[in-house]
Amino acid sequence: NADEATFTAMDNNWSGFTFQSSSDGYIKNSTIEKVNSYGGAAIRVYSNSNGIQIFGNTIRNLTGAASGITASNSSSFYVFENTIENTTNHGIYLYNTTGYIFENFIKSFSQTGVYSDSYSSVVLSGVTSPYYLGKNTISGGKYGIRSGYQAFLNAGTSSSFASQNRIANQNGSGWAHIYRSGTGTSIDAEYNFWKPYNGGGGGAPTVGGSGSVDYTPYLATDPDPGIGFKQVSTEQNVLRTAIQDKYYGNFEDAERALSELIENSTNKDVIGQSLLEYGRLVEYSGNSNYLKYLEGKEGSFEKGELDIFLLSTLARLYYRNGEFNQAFEKLDTILSNYPDSEDAYQTAVLATYAAIDADDQSKASYY
């Protein structure tokens, strides 16, 4: 069992957790991240009928064509109230398995959100009160839900059973909200909310492949509009991973990702956030070469917000290193180039504190 634990790979060789045939127990309220397992998963269940439960977890940032959760040749398998994000294969994949999947948030996956494959019988419900509804949110992969050879997926047979799932923003060539593959595949998907890649949602889903499917009636309004779909760009995912790497001491990985975003992104918000995080990386790591990189970027941005981000970041680093004259130089540049702005006001406040710490009362009075 695991409860309220965090599991993070420290290298590229961790393949996650496996429940074998004799295993029992659960993983709950835990964080599992950075699993690297080609064709594997963060959590795998194999030939098990002991009622394994996976709930309340965050599973994220997987590499090596890894899924969030997989089960094969198993039964009585429960997956609920998890957040699964940034996988490089499926969110949840079941092969020849009876499973119950409800109230999960699955986003940013490369293949399928929930995949019932090869003789599986999967229900998006807990089947017992009060967990009759599906209420899964699936966003940002190629297929939302999928059923394979001789497999069944119940994603809604009434307004009160297995339904009220929210499936949105699927992308990639040939994307579909619902996909059927293989002989004998069957999907029930009534009373769900379908949102296209661009649009408000509330219409019929995009369906691909061949096989039996029933998706009418569908919901015209979002059953949980307050939740949102939390769809984030690939660059935002890279930025978030870089921030995590920084905190975990993986400075080289963080530096590589942040510098690539600074150099290559066309999104000013991403570049600005990357500059700020790069400055924090300099502080965390103490690496002078990282500081030199930022110094080398001076003058590379047009006058405006990014220029301010860079100058203020350098000023803070100099200030914290006790290099007050260099800090004042950058702060004075901001004050000179951007007078009467909110940035100028904040810069003056920082400059005043720096002058006080430098024991320069005349500068403090000036600012």
Disulfide bonds with the S-S distance in Angstrom:
none
